[in-house]
């Protein structure tokens, strides 16, 4: 464990004592949010991001150590261990290196090399390698033995070659060097399978494509692998920048193998035999293994990148600004099936539901307006949440007319992402939460509630179904689920949860609480009324001392018996607050929110052996703004009137929109025309942008300018750059801004013949990049 602690400390660039303390806490059942918030003294202030990284690496290093022990025991059991080998095994830093070292000792099925050794051909193999000046045929003659399978000189030489090939392929240092060289200098080459051009048009950018492995971004790797899986693309890994050696000449990999074993082609009798052995070793044994390893590494890189994008987008969406506890009308738009309507009160409780038919084919516009006005008046509705799916702009126009005709209602309309609403509607939890309510109406309820509090509503939906990732269906489910669950847990606990109104799914995400205990809290609350104190939670079935310790600080009790229970101060630290009250001479009600009194305090006066300066500082900050919500203030985007479909857009238009998704190549923005536009990474800002999330995140309200529109292909190119910045940019021959060279590299280097975007010629670099990026997003959603 000491070695693991040292490794983690070096990787995270913190002291070993911090790592040791964090590992002890996590092993003891503490959660990352709890350790990050309430055990800063122990860990030296490690934050949740560092603790998540530690958690992942700790698991890997422990698996590595367990495998190391198993390998040592296996080799020792064979009686083949020596000091040098043991030292190399103990020094191995990766699973791949361990497996390379273990390969010669792994129990295998009977191989050609093993058969040859049983035939007594190992001395021949050694002799041919050591003495290439001798004639291989003459040397093999002494080993011909039909009884052992070496029926002639050729058979003997084949057996010796099998032994040498196995020896070459099981050299751990050679394997490691070849693998790393393949990664550093390798390229992936893709081509379309004959006859697949039409059915595989969505992969058109990869019909004739090549790029170095080290430069492939996550989304492109996953697109290539999907194209191969769908039998549209052929993928090949090549080395030496794709250049083949001259005919009859060995490749660089073959030369590396030869050098490792002292083989040189000097025209001696045995050199040709050995060089052919090297060639076969590379092409039949080593290259297939290396290619498999490189593909696995590509997938790991791709999945890590995709998970990072998904997790970041999910975090931003969950922490989007809540509209707050205000009566809300939810509209789930539709044409033939009608617009589903649900009114929820300030607490999210369903107050009324209905269905209206303002659009085709019924076109009961006035009847719909009348019903909505009646509902808004009866339930004092303040907000209208409109789902952004089919018929959303038409329904948005209906809401706008209602607001214009009934200013007395003081309504505000907001377009809301309905991603995952249908998943929630059909879920078992929705059935239990909204019994007797038709499944089609549950979506409208969810849309209304997610405007009131996105976090509280979205936790009811499987994170993968929220729709803010790229190629999420191509990622290992377990890895993605674990990462997204961690994001949800961190978000929920950073905001805090009102225990008297929270749903069971939301409570289940609180540090230390399980689904069963969360359900028990709801049952207890429904049976006996709201909790008055945090201490009252101890009576809930299944909520023991450890769970209470981990959860209490993140649970809020508004208007309870103790004002501190509505804050982020942990109950274990209440004695510190009592000492502060004595010092200031103020009652708790007068101290909370009293900025001048709190900022005048010296935190060091209240530290002791249990609560250090970080915790006391946090307590004073929390008292200043108790239960502070870290989410931004609520604001809405205003879609331009008269711009309701893609054909209404023209280049040069300046519009306001909402960022719906952020990918590695740019951001997608809802303009209210049923098709998101793309702001390519090169168009996000006047400066170079490495990661789009440096500039935007889902839910942001942004100002954009329309650059190009292709209504037929549903492609919208947008810019967030200033006019001056665009004017000063280099131009292509067609007059369009060219991508900066550093950002052109992120786009595929080839495209289908004659491809264009928005009427641009094939030479329009910006148009091509935007078109390709949009198509990559489409692939990621499929």
VOGU-3710 file (C-alpha; in Angstrom, 3 decimals, decimal comma):
1> xxxxxxxxxx> 0,000/0,000/0,000  2,930/2,335/0,669  4,001/2,033/-2,974  0,470/2,797/-4,174  0,273/5,813/-1,884  3,595/7,122/-3,192  2,491/6,634/-6,801  -0,802/8,443/-6,253  0,927/11,293/-4,440  3,335/11,759/-7,349
11> xxxxxxxxxx> 0,559/11,619/-9,954  -1,726/14,062/-8,111  1,214/16,187/-6,956  0,191/16,196/-3,328  1,740/14,890/-0,105  1,611/11,167/0,689  -0,112/11,910/4,003  -2,992/13,500/2,078  -3,361/10,411/-0,086  -3,119/8,061/2,905
21> xxxxxxxxxx> -5,828/9,987/4,765  -8,136/10,095/1,758  -7,710/6,383/1,050  -8,418/5,527/4,682  -11,607/7,599/4,627  -12,828/6,153/1,324  -12,020/2,616/2,443  -13,979/3,328/5,602  -17,130/3,977/3,581  -16,953/7,770/3,284
31> xxxxxxxxxx> -18,180/9,299/0,037  -16,240/11,717/-2,136  -18,629/14,663/-1,472  -18,382/14,074/2,294  -14,588/13,849/2,310  -14,212/16,890/0,033  -16,554/19,041/2,130  -16,150/17,894/5,719  -12,717/16,269/6,040  -10,461/18,978/4,651
41> xxxxxxxxxx> -8,121/18,845/7,634  -7,452/15,154/7,091  -6,864/15,342/3,342  -5,196/18,716/3,212  -8,069/20,157/1,213  -8,292/17,669/-1,671  -11,288/18,675/-3,780  -13,908/16,412/-5,341  -12,155/16,326/-8,739  -8,873/15,207/-7,158
51> xxxxxxxxxx> -10,692/12,635/-5,039  -12,499/11,219/-8,087  -9,167/10,890/-9,905  -7,701/9,260/-6,823  -10,617/6,837/-6,637  -10,167/5,720/-10,258  -6,389/5,382/-10,070  -6,556/3,632/-6,705  -8,789/0,948/-8,180  -6,408/0,487/-11,133
61> xxxxxxxxxx> -3,296/0,320/-8,976  -4,901/-2,179/-6,616  -5,898/-4,369/-9,552  -2,335/-4,048/-10,838  -0,937/-5,082/-7,458  -3,278/-8,057/-7,211  -2,235/-9,199/-10,672  1,440/-8,726/-9,768  1,030/-11,010/-6,734  -0,785/-13,648/-8,788
71> xxxxxxxxxx> 1,922/-13,617/-11,476  4,737/-13,928/-8,947  2,984/-16,843/-7,257  2,461/-18,564/-10,610  6,090/-18,232/-11,720  7,400/-19,202/-8,294  5,140/-22,243/-8,380  6,819/-23,267/-11,647  10,226/-22,927/-9,990  11,346/-20,477/-12,691
81> xxxxxxxxxx> 11,689/-17,208/-10,749  15,016/-15,471/-10,318  16,078/-12,180/-8,710  16,257/-10,271/-12,001  12,810/-11,369/-13,183  11,269/-10,675/-9,796  12,744/-7,174/-9,769  11,319/-6,466/-13,230  7,886/-7,726/-12,207  7,951/-5,604/-9,052
91> xxxxxxxxxx> 8,957/-2,547/-11,088  6,209/-2,962/-13,740  3,987/0,145/-13,782  1,230/-1,002/-16,120  -0,903/-4,079/-16,669  0,460/-4,375/-20,214  4,040/-4,518/-18,943  3,103/-7,167/-16,382  1,454/-9,324/-19,011  4,479/-8,954/-21,312
101> xxxxxxxxxx> 6,739/-10,234/-18,531  4,388/-13,086/-17,709  3,796/-14,252/-21,276  6,737/-16,717/-21,463  5,544/-18,372/-18,257  1,838/-18,459/-18,995  0,385/-21,918/-19,368  -0,558/-22,267/-23,035  -2,077/-24,837/-25,266  0,455/-26,988/-27,148
111> xxxxxxxxxx> 2,185/-24,780/-29,740  4,415/-25,504/-32,740  7,334/-24,206/-30,708  6,536/-26,562/-27,843  6,296/-29,514/-30,242  9,642/-28,514/-31,720  11,260/-28,354/-28,306  9,863/-31,783/-27,500  11,518/-32,976/-30,723  14,840/-31,743/-29,361
121> xxxxxxxxxx> 15,174/-28,802/-31,744  15,899/-26,079/-29,149  19,716/-26,548/-29,498  19,338/-26,135/-33,258  17,435/-22,862/-32,805  20,139/-21,604/-30,417  22,894/-22,593/-32,835  21,283/-20,937/-35,839  20,852/-17,692/-33,884  24,341/-17,727/-32,399
131> xxxxxxxxxx> 26,298/-18,860/-35,483  24,822/-17,385/-38,686  28,113/-18,008/-40,496  27,224/-21,714/-40,561  25,019/-23,406/-43,148  21,486/-23,878/-41,690  20,867/-27,007/-43,748  24,052/-28,665/-42,548  23,320/-27,747/-38,948  19,751/-29,096/-39,229
141> xxxxxxxxxx> 20,933/-32,415/-40,650  22,118/-33,543/-37,255  18,608/-33,087/-35,835  16,616/-35,061/-38,380  14,682/-37,727/-36,478  11,487/-39,081/-38,056  10,451/-40,659/-34,773  10,303/-37,210/-33,190  8,588/-35,520/-36,123  11,669/-33,968/-37,748
151> xxxxxxxxxx> 11,382/-36,102/-40,856  13,863/-34,079/-42,925  16,049/-30,984/-42,911  13,150/-28,736/-43,898  11,023/-29,975/-40,987  13,893/-29,457/-38,577  14,429/-25,900/-39,787  10,691/-25,160/-39,552  10,704/-26,374/-35,956  13,726/-24,244/-35,091
161> xxxxxxxxxx> 12,018/-21,250/-36,713  8,881/-21,806/-34,622  11,000/-21,775/-31,477  12,705/-18,523/-32,495  9,424/-16,849/-33,477  7,956/-17,671/-30,075  11,117/-16,377/-28,379  10,949/-13,099/-30,312  7,260/-12,637/-29,572  7,670/-13,260/-25,852
171> xxxxxxxxxx> 10,465/-10,762/-25,200  8,821/-8,208/-22,858  11,168/-5,320/-23,614  10,786/-5,805/-27,344  6,993/-5,985/-27,086  6,886/-2,786/-25,033  9,138/-0,948/-27,494  7,161/-2,104/-30,540  3,876/-1,175/-28,919  5,036/2,345/-28,025
181> xxxxxxxxxx> 6,638/2,871/-31,442  3,396/1,765/-33,060  1,497/4,320/-31,010  3,909/7,195/-31,612  4,454/6,623/-35,336  1,369/4,696/-36,378  -1,527/5,910/-38,487  -5,029/4,647/-39,034  -6,204/4,262/-42,623  -9,861/3,816/-43,518
191> xxxxxxxxxx> -11,469/3,013/-46,844  -14,994/2,214/-47,914  -15,911/-1,389/-48,564  -16,790/-2,010/-52,217  -20,468/-1,389/-52,866  -21,092/0,308/-49,496  -20,852/3,905/-50,710  -24,604/4,507/-50,816  -25,701/2,769/-47,614  -22,723/4,170/-45,719
201> xxxxxxxxxx> -22,978/7,770/-46,863  -23,032/9,041/-43,270  -19,437/7,810/-43,003  -18,475/9,587/-46,234  -15,710/11,594/-44,584  -13,896/8,349/-43,859  -14,161/6,654/-47,264  -10,545/7,622/-47,909  -9,010/8,843/-44,683  -5,759/8,642/-42,722
211> xxxxxxxxxx> -4,513/10,319/-39,549  -1,764/9,691/-36,951  -2,982/7,733/-33,938  -1,759/10,365/-31,503  -3,838/13,086/-33,188  -7,152/11,255/-33,449  -9,833/12,940/-31,288  -12,319/10,871/-29,345  -15,348/11,405/-31,575  -13,423/10,491/-34,717
221> xxxxxxxxxx> -12,096/7,249/-33,248  -15,599/6,202/-32,266  -16,968/7,156/-35,686  -14,313/5,026/-37,407  -14,978/2,050/-35,170  -18,712/2,367/-35,716  -18,200/2,498/-39,473  -16,191/-0,701/-39,249  -18,777/-2,357/-37,010  -21,530/-1,505/-39,499
231> xxxxxxxxxx> -19,380/-3,067/-42,225  -19,041/0,145/-44,186  -15,354/0,848/-43,513  -12,159/-1,169/-43,610  -9,645/0,010/-40,984  -5,931/-0,676/-41,103  -3,099/0,394/-38,826  0,121/1,280/-40,635  3,521/2,460/-39,490  6,264/4,736/-40,784
241> xxxxxxxxxx> 3,718/7,377/-41,805  2,063/4,804/-44,049  5,168/4,286/-46,206  5,951/0,743/-47,214  9,640/-0,270/-47,328  11,189/-1,002/-50,697  10,375/-4,419/-52,043  12,456/-7,086/-50,345  13,615/-4,687/-47,618  12,674/-5,175/-43,945
251> xxxxxxxxxx> 10,345/-2,727/-42,217  11,461/-0,609/-39,288  9,708/-2,996/-36,899  11,491/-5,982/-38,410  14,801/-4,164/-38,091  14,058/-3,489/-34,410  13,404/-7,195/-33,842  16,601/-8,113/-35,665  18,681/-5,642/-33,635  17,220/-6,920/-30,379
261> xxxxxxxxxx> 18,517/-10,420/-31,109  21,757/-9,447/-32,824  20,611/-10,439/-36,306  22,283/-8,701/-39,281  22,082/-9,433/-42,970  25,757/-9,631/-43,947  25,428/-12,228/-46,647  26,391/-15,119/-44,388  24,766/-18,519/-44,967  22,433/-18,233/-41,966
271> xxxxxxxxxx> 21,439/-14,574/-42,384  18,679/-15,201/-44,927  17,090/-17,846/-42,689  17,170/-15,530/-39,674  15,834/-12,496/-41,562  12,963/-14,583/-42,914  12,299/-15,758/-39,364  12,187/-12,131/-38,224  9,786/-11,248/-41,069  7,429/-14,088/-40,160
281> xxxxxxxxxx> 7,660/-13,289/-36,454  6,525/-9,719/-37,121  3,834/-10,428/-39,661  2,285/-13,560/-38,153  2,773/-13,072/-34,412  3,854/-9,623/-33,293  1,927/-7,283/-35,585  -1,495/-8,868/-34,913  -0,886/-8,576/-31,162  0,421/-5,000/-31,429
291> xxxxxxxxxx> -2,514/-3,974/-33,637  -4,958/-5,423/-31,116  -3,225/-3,532/-28,306  -3,216/-0,274/-30,277  -6,905/-0,624/-31,095  -7,606/-1,205/-27,414  -5,606/1,897/-26,548  -7,490/3,921/-29,147  -10,774/2,789/-27,664  -9,609/3,723/-24,154
301> xxxxxxxxxx> -8,595/7,180/-25,389  -11,904/7,555/-27,218  -14,000/6,419/-24,291  -12,118/8,637/-21,856  -12,668/11,647/-24,124  -16,332/10,850/-24,728  -16,969/10,288/-21,028  -15,275/13,582/-20,196  -17,510/15,415/-22,681  -20,644/13,644/-21,484
311> xxxxxxxxxx> -19,823/14,146/-17,813  -19,054/17,826/-18,310  -22,259/18,451/-20,240  -24,298/16,493/-17,709  -22,795/18,507/-14,850  -23,649/21,783/-16,573  -27,190/20,643/-17,336  -27,833/19,426/-13,790  -26,465/22,657/-12,347  -28,441/24,869/-14,740
321> xxxxxxxxxx> -30,258/27,805/-13,199  -33,563/26,796/-11,550  -36,599/28,981/-12,074  -37,539/28,260/-8,473  -40,695/27,387/-6,583  -43,212/29,053/-8,889  -46,466/27,648/-10,300  -45,650/26,394/-13,774  -47,567/25,295/-16,847  -45,828/22,498/-18,773
331> xxxxxxxxxx> -46,559/22,003/-22,486  -45,440/18,856/-24,293  -45,973/19,850/-27,947  -47,444/17,662/-30,651  -49,474/17,941/-33,830  -51,969/15,141/-34,420  -51,819/13,850/-30,838  -52,273/17,339/-29,442  -50,301/19,396/-26,942  -50,216/17,761/-23,526
341> xxxxxxxxxx> -50,780/20,245/-20,705  -49,867/19,976/-17,027  -49,967/22,575/-14,268  -47,760/22,019/-11,218  -47,829/24,157/-8,093  -44,794/25,773/-6,482  -43,784/22,474/-4,880  -44,073/20,521/-8,143  -47,359/18,844/-7,213  -49,689/18,235/-10,164
351> xxxxxxxxxx> -52,621/20,643/-10,017  -54,288/20,041/-13,390  -53,799/18,261/-16,707  -55,434/18,462/-20,124  -54,814/18,133/-23,871  -55,273/20,914/-26,416  -55,321/20,741/-30,232  -54,221/24,119/-31,624  -52,330/22,671/-34,601  -53,080/20,475/-37,562
361> xxxxxxxxxx> -55,371/18,710/-38,123  -57,907/20,193/-35,642  -56,540/23,769/-35,551  -58,507/24,693/-32,420  -56,311/27,711/-31,771  -58,830/29,875/-29,931  -60,084/26,981/-27,844  -56,520/26,202/-26,802  -55,885/29,841/-25,863  -59,039/29,923/-23,772
371> xxxxxxxxxx> -58,216/26,748/-21,878  -54,638/27,821/-21,164  -55,780/31,223/-19,920  -58,314/29,549/-17,646  -55,689/27,203/-16,183  -53,156/29,985/-15,661  -55,713/32,176/-13,902  -57,067/29,394/-11,720  -53,663/28,203/-10,532  -51,808/31,545/-10,571
381> xxxxxxxxxx> -49,285/30,251/-13,078  -46,146/32,355/-13,477  -44,097/30,303/-15,939  -44,835/28,368/-19,102  -42,361/25,564/-19,901  -42,472/24,431/-23,530  -40,789/21,198/-24,634  -38,401/21,710/-27,532  -39,519/18,736/-29,648  -41,964/18,422/-32,533
391> xxxxxxxxxx> -44,330/21,415/-32,868  -42,362/23,369/-30,280  -42,160/26,648/-32,212  -45,815/26,479/-33,158  -46,644/25,917/-29,499  -44,237/28,690/-28,511  -46,202/31,019/-30,794  -49,390/29,950/-29,034  -47,834/30,812/-25,652  -46,602/34,153/-27,025
401> xxxxxxxxxx> -50,111/35,061/-28,165  -51,487/34,099/-24,753  -48,963/36,381/-23,074  -49,765/39,231/-25,477  -53,529/38,904/-25,054  -53,454/38,398/-21,302  -50,783/40,730/-19,866  -52,669/40,640/-16,578  -51,445/37,062/-16,062  -47,776/38,229/-16,025
411> xxxxxxxxxx> -46,554/35,039/-17,675  -43,027/34,163/-18,819  -42,462/31,441/-21,414  -39,325/29,323/-21,593  -38,260/26,650/-24,070  -37,078/23,580/-22,137  -35,136/20,570/-23,326  -37,405/17,555/-23,220  -34,553/15,044/-23,612  -35,359/12,003/-21,525
421> xxxxxxxxxx> -38,908/13,088/-20,704  -40,359/10,095/-22,546  -37,961/7,801/-20,670  -39,213/9,222/-17,373  -42,850/8,975/-18,465  -42,590/5,228/-19,055  -40,502/4,504/-15,958  -41,635/2,566/-12,930  -40,903/5,577/-10,742  -43,173/7,825/-12,820
431> xxxxxxxxxx> -45,949/5,254/-12,456  -45,503/5,283/-8,687  -45,089/9,054/-8,446  -48,004/9,898/-10,752  -50,453/7,005/-10,330  -53,505/7,170/-12,530  -51,982/9,813/-14,785  -51,770/8,855/-18,447  -48,225/8,228/-19,636  -48,568/10,898/-22,332
441> xxxxxxxxxx> -49,273/13,564/-19,690  -46,350/12,633/-17,448  -43,970/14,187/-19,969  -45,681/17,570/-19,582  -45,337/17,282/-15,805  -41,635/16,511/-16,150  -41,113/19,461/-18,515  -42,742/21,841/-16,020  -40,764/20,476/-13,089  -37,410/20,574/-14,853
451> xxxxxxxxxx> -37,918/24,305/-15,382  -38,577/24,758/-11,675  -35,529/22,692/-10,670  -33,545/20,885/-13,378  -31,475/18,931/-10,874  -34,400/17,612/-8,853  -36,210/16,406/-11,967  -33,337/15,104/-14,085  -32,057/12,787/-11,346  -35,155/10,689/-12,009
461> xxxxxxxxxx> -33,841/9,863/-15,478  -31,042/7,490/-16,394  -28,123/9,878/-17,145  -27,405/8,189/-20,489  -30,937/9,102/-21,648  -30,559/12,833/-21,060  -28,913/13,224/-24,456  -25,899/15,463/-23,866  -23,118/13,078/-24,874  -21,314/12,075/-28,049
471> xxxxxxxxxx> -21,342/8,447/-29,210  -22,539/7,367/-25,760  -23,941/4,129/-27,160  -20,438/3,103/-28,275  -18,937/3,412/-24,785  -18,580/0,605/-22,257  -21,759/0,849/-20,208  -20,194/0,147/-16,822  -17,493/2,777/-17,185  -19,891/5,434/-18,445
481> xxxxxxxxxx> -22,504/4,684/-15,797  -19,945/4,926/-13,004  -18,643/8,257/-14,275  -22,111/9,749/-14,761  -23,315/8,524/-11,376  -20,341/10,295/-9,817  -21,318/13,513/-11,603  -24,904/13,285/-10,372  -23,732/12,575/-6,821  -21,363/15,551/-6,840
491> xxxxxxxxxx> -24,009/17,889/-8,274  -26,740/16,876/-5,847  -24,493/17,240/-2,836  -23,014/20,537/-3,963  -26,518/22,027/-4,089  -27,991/20,266/-1,053  -31,424/18,668/-0,735  -34,541/19,870/1,072  -35,441/16,688/2,918  -39,102/17,676/3,302
501> xxxxxxxxxx> -39,886/18,056/-0,416  -37,270/15,959/-2,202  -38,260/12,887/-4,188  -36,853/9,471/-3,371  -34,571/9,459/-6,465  -33,101/12,805/-5,408  -32,603/11,681/-1,809  -30,966/8,491/-3,039  -28,195/10,597/-4,588  -27,325/12,201/-1,261
511> xxxxxxxxxx> -24,031/11,129/0,278  -24,498/8,003/2,399  -28,132/7,301/1,445  -29,283/4,222/-0,442  -32,463/3,871/-2,489  -34,025/1,894/0,358  -33,206/4,522/2,989  -34,342/7,323/0,661  -37,657/5,549/0,234  -37,946/5,139/4,012
521> xxxxxxxxxx> -37,405/8,891/4,492  -40,298/9,627/2,140  -42,518/7,084/3,906  -41,670/8,570/7,309  -42,288/12,097/6,033  -45,638/11,184/4,500  -46,764/9,348/7,605  -45,655/11,796/10,315  -45,313/15,109/8,529  -42,247/17,221/7,749
531> xxxxxxxxxx> -39,057/16,659/9,679  -38,412/19,423/12,200  -34,726/18,681/12,836  -31,857/16,816/11,227  -31,597/14,719/14,362  -35,114/13,456/13,655  -33,734/11,614/10,638  -31,996/9,192/12,978  -35,382/7,565/13,586  -35,738/6,587/9,910
541> xxxxxxxxxx> -35,420/2,843/9,383  -32,007/1,929/7,989  -30,450/5,340/8,567  -27,737/4,402/11,046  -24,983/6,515/12,619  -22,594/6,178/9,659  -25,244/7,050/7,068  -26,340/10,003/9,202  -22,751/11,250/9,449  -22,302/11,099/5,677
551> xxxxxxxxxx> -25,699/12,569/4,765  -26,647/15,115/7,417  -24,583/18,025/6,117  -26,162/17,783/2,664  -29,774/17,574/3,877  -31,638/20,831/4,490  -34,615/21,403/6,772  -36,215/24,742/5,971  -38,270/26,495/8,667  -37,326/23,837/11,203
561> xxxxxxxxxx> -36,577/24,088/14,904  -32,870/24,902/14,408  -31,827/27,460/11,758  -28,528/25,625/11,339  -30,403/22,643/9,922  -31,138/24,739/6,815  -27,438/25,372/6,239  -24,447/23,379/5,020  -22,928/23,323/8,495  -22,584/19,694/9,571
571> xxxxxxxxxx> -24,290/18,826/12,879  -20,944/17,605/14,220  -19,709/21,211/13,930  -22,619/22,838/15,734  -20,444/23,248/18,889  -18,179/25,546/16,868  -21,176/27,717/16,016  -22,179/27,790/19,683  -18,712/29,147/20,559  -19,089/31,809/17,867
581> xxxxxxxxxx> -22,458/32,819/19,355  -20,876/33,210/22,788  -18,078/35,346/21,349  -20,366/37,655/19,375  -23,110/37,752/21,979  -25,683/37,405/19,223  -28,544/34,906/18,998  -28,392/32,502/16,063  -31,137/34,350/14,186  -29,200/37,607/14,361
591> xxxxxxxxxx> -25,867/36,022/13,451  -26,954/34,168/10,308  -26,547/36,455/7,323  -24,845/39,161/9,432  -21,967/39,882/7,067  -20,262/42,564/9,146  -20,264/40,504/12,335  -19,093/37,320/10,634  -16,319/38,958/8,613  -14,993/40,580/11,758
601> xxxxxxxxxx> -14,336/37,166/13,315  -10,872/35,616/13,513  -11,366/31,960/12,449  -8,244/30,816/14,292  -9,950/31,599/17,644  -12,440/28,795/17,070  -10,137/25,986/15,911  -9,428/22,977/18,114  -8,045/19,473/17,808  -11,113/18,365/15,812
611> xxxxxxxxxx> -11,968/21,380/13,658  -9,119/23,106/11,884  -8,920/26,390/10,027  -10,434/25,100/6,735  -13,572/23,828/8,465  -14,019/26,922/10,636  -13,555/29,160/7,598  -16,222/27,152/5,745  -18,583/27,423/8,734  -18,295/31,212/8,865
621> xxxxxxxxxx> -18,821/31,474/5,108  -21,878/29,233/5,353  -23,345/31,326/8,176  -22,997/34,389/5,980  -25,064/32,807/3,193  -26,717/29,723/4,689  -27,872/27,060/2,245  -26,521/29,112/-0,647  -27,379/27,568/-4,008  -24,240/27,412/-6,169
631> xxxxxxxxxx> -26,278/27,452/-9,385  -26,470/30,634/-11,504  -29,392/33,030/-11,526  -32,304/32,077/-13,775  -32,616/33,804/-17,161  -34,348/32,943/-20,400  -33,530/33,161/-24,093  -35,848/35,070/-26,397  -36,343/33,465/-29,786  -36,846/35,960/-32,579
641> xxxxxxxxxx> -40,411/36,364/-33,719  -41,012/35,148/-37,268  -38,041/32,789/-37,170  -39,706/29,434/-36,631  -38,228/27,099/-39,244  -34,895/26,626/-40,909  -36,063/28,290/-44,106  -36,626/31,513/-42,123  -32,887/31,794/-41,479  -30,600/33,859/-43,682
651> xxxxxxxxxx> -26,836/34,458/-43,395  -25,999/37,514/-41,315  -28,957/37,176/-38,930  -28,141/37,831/-35,274  -30,155/35,639/-32,939  -30,365/34,559/-29,329  -30,347/30,863/-28,538  -29,712/28,234/-25,915  -26,735/25,858/-25,951  -28,137/22,328/-25,995
661> xxxxxxxxxx> -24,977/20,241/-26,279  -21,209/20,680/-26,336  -18,970/18,280/-28,247  -15,237/18,212/-28,848  -15,679/20,003/-32,181  -18,087/22,760/-31,117  -21,415/23,666/-29,551  -24,995/23,119/-30,722  -27,468/25,938/-30,221  -31,271/25,845/-30,242
671> xxxxxxxxxx> -32,616/28,819/-32,211  -36,219/27,661/-32,080  -36,298/26,311/-35,650  -36,482/22,580/-34,838  -32,858/22,054/-35,851  -29,892/22,973/-33,706  -27,207/25,078/-35,336  -23,511/24,381/-34,914  -20,932/26,834/-33,655  -17,722/25,134/-34,750
681> xxxxxxxxxx> -14,867/25,296/-32,245  -13,059/27,757/-34,505  -16,052/30,118/-34,358  -16,681/30,124/-30,602  -14,458/33,077/-29,745  -12,022/35,603/-31,185  -9,170/33,598/-29,633  -7,953/30,044/-30,077  -10,167/27,591/-28,213  -8,806/24,190/-27,242
691> xxxxxxxxxx> -11,925/22,923/-25,453  -15,398/24,305/-26,307  -16,412/24,004/-22,656  -13,949/26,803/-21,890  -16,450/29,101/-23,599  -19,933/27,574/-23,343  -21,891/24,918/-21,539  -25,375/23,397/-21,972  -28,085/25,798/-20,876  -26,129/28,956/-21,653
701> xxxxxxxxxx> -28,027/31,729/-23,394  -25,806/32,967/-26,225  -25,817/35,491/-29,059  -24,942/34,012/-32,456  -24,711/35,078/-36,064  -25,920/32,852/-38,895  -23,123/32,092/-41,353  -24,592/29,510/-43,702  -27,839/27,568/-44,045  -28,599/24,393/-45,951
711> xxxxxxxxxx> -32,316/23,793/-45,481  -32,342/20,600/-47,543  -29,693/18,918/-45,406  -30,789/20,684/-42,198  -27,387/22,246/-41,604  -26,982/25,586/-39,831  -23,538/27,140/-39,358  -23,264/29,773/-36,627  -20,596/32,052/-35,221  -20,018/33,634/-31,829
721> xxxxxxxxxx> -17,006/35,593/-33,090  -17,119/39,358/-33,390  -17,523/40,971/-36,799  -14,061/42,510/-36,497  -12,485/39,157/-35,781  -14,171/37,555/-38,770  -13,236/40,470/-41,001  -9,566/40,091/-40,133  -9,469/36,349/-40,712  -7,716/34,812/-43,725
731> xxxxxxxxxx> -10,144/34,099/-46,563  -10,499/31,209/-48,944  -10,701/31,847/-52,680  -14,510/31,810/-52,418  -14,407/34,668/-49,889  -15,386/32,647/-46,837  -13,310/32,775/-43,628  -10,724/29,999/-43,476  -10,221/27,904/-40,399  -7,125/28,726/-38,378
741> xxxxxxxxxx> -4,411/26,230/-39,303  -4,202/24,884/-35,768  -7,924/24,139/-35,788  -8,117/22,764/-39,296  -6,139/19,837/-37,956  -9,106/18,718/-35,902  -11,245/18,102/-38,987  -11,029/15,025/-41,214  -8,537/15,574/-43,996  -10,696/14,181/-46,757
751> xxxxxxxxxx> -14,317/14,307/-47,831  -16,509/12,797/-50,527  -15,896/14,157/-53,978  -17,829/17,342/-54,620  -19,097/17,589/-51,048  -20,221/21,051/-50,016  -22,170/22,818/-47,305  -24,760/25,492/-47,827  -23,808/25,922/-51,450  -20,109/26,307/-50,681
761> xxxxxxxxxx> -17,566/24,912/-53,049  -15,467/21,934/-51,958  -12,637/24,383/-51,252  -14,574/26,165/-48,472  -12,673/24,953/-45,412  -15,093/26,437/-42,910  -18,144/25,043/-44,661  -16,594/21,610/-44,937  -15,553/21,569/-41,270  -19,016/22,608/-40,136
771> xxxxxxxxxx> -20,722/20,050/-42,347  -18,475/17,255/-41,141  -18,854/18,233/-37,503  -22,644/18,284/-37,801  -22,636/14,859/-39,418  -20,391/13,535/-36,653  -22,967/14,717/-34,155  -25,708/12,903/-36,071  -23,676/9,720/-35,980  -23,173/10,151/-32,254
781> xx> -26,935/10,257/-31,726  -27,665/7,169/-33,760
//
